[in-house]
Amino acid sequence: MITSNVFEEKRKPGDIDLVLEICNILALMNHPRPDNWIGDSTVREAIGAAPKLQRFLINRYWRVQLGLCSVSTTRERFCLVDTGSDADYLKIFRDAIAPSIINLKLAF
């Protein structure tokens, strides 16, 4: 089986922008600063990248942030899936991760 290196993939016209989609989800959930998290160097690297790399970097960022919380966030970190469709990823993010980001006041 041939696999591609996620770091070498180039963004194509029409590719989904997962960084923007996550900002939109946080905004719809009334996060006071839905784009505050994109100032992190890990996430800045994701801006303009191919969707697979964006997902990898977004997941890395949120796994670290959630892992630093004083309450258990194992479920949320488990839901940061690296495979599957972008639509499913965003639905899982909206339903299982974003509410905790809001409740734990992450990236405020």
Secondary structure, DSSP 4 states (H G I P E B T S, - for coil): -----TTTPPP-TT---HHHHHHHHHHHTT-SSTTGGGGSHHHHHHTTS-HHHHHHHHHHHHHHHHHTSSS--HHHHHT--SSS-HHHHHHHIIIIIHHHHHHTTTT-
